[in-house]
Amino acid sequence: MGDGLRGEIHSQTIPECLFKLHVNAETGRLVLSRAGFKKSLYLQSGAVMFAVSTDRDDRLLQCLLRWDHVSLPQLLKALEISLRTRRRLGEVLVEGGHLTHEDLVAAVQNQIKDIACSAFQWTDGTWELERGMLPGSEDIILRCHPLELILEGIRRIGSWARVQEIVGGLNTEYRVTNKARDVCSKANLLPAERQIIDYCQETRTLEEICDKIPLNDFVICKFIWGLLVVNALMMA
């Protein structure tokens, strides 16, 4: 992340940046810019609470379609009303009986998480932290521990080249850190991630871990990357 409040985005930047912001309990707006797009993650004491994006694929309308919560005709009619009355799309959908308030809360929280996790795909661009910059009054916020969000973001990365840069070769050795128990208590680890932590109570090679955990090796390597970032694992 560097010592300043801004920098360039590289392969490891986003997960490491969010981890450092969590550790430092930073409050503010993390602005990520790349190829004409901008994603803003709003943090309170190191946790992402809200997010906005200029990418059309991050809009609530597309998220609702993707999750099959609302039909396309219902969405387009609600969008028309939203634009005409300058009211939020979610509010219009709830008022029209197409979504319950509970469904809207879940949809917006998923949208926030998706915006944040999509930034993990970025390997170029710039980042800047604006301390103290929080949105005025958002009724719906993300309730997800920072460690859990970081792990989820890394799980969604699809580039083997990026993962290989981190995990190294088959003879690379790993073991748990003294922070592993704390991570287990705070983050919603998947069963395989807990298995890796349990198995690495003693020093294990990457090859041994891949042989032991009954999952796709690429998935296992992403889990290892995530556990390294959140300081549950270390290279021996």
Secondary structure, 3 states (H helix, E strand, C coil): CCCCCEEECCCCHHHHHHHHHHHCCCCEEEEEEECCEEEEEEEECCEEEEEEECCHHHCHHHHHHHCCCCCHHHHHHHHHHHHHHCCCHHHHHHHCCCCCHHHHHHHHHHHHHHHHHHHHHCCCCEEEEEECCCCCCCCCCCCCCHHHHHHHHHHCCCCHHHHHHHHCCCCCEEEECCCHHHHHHHCCCCHHHHHHHHHCCCCEEHHHHHHHCCCCHHHHHHHHHHHHHCCCEEEC
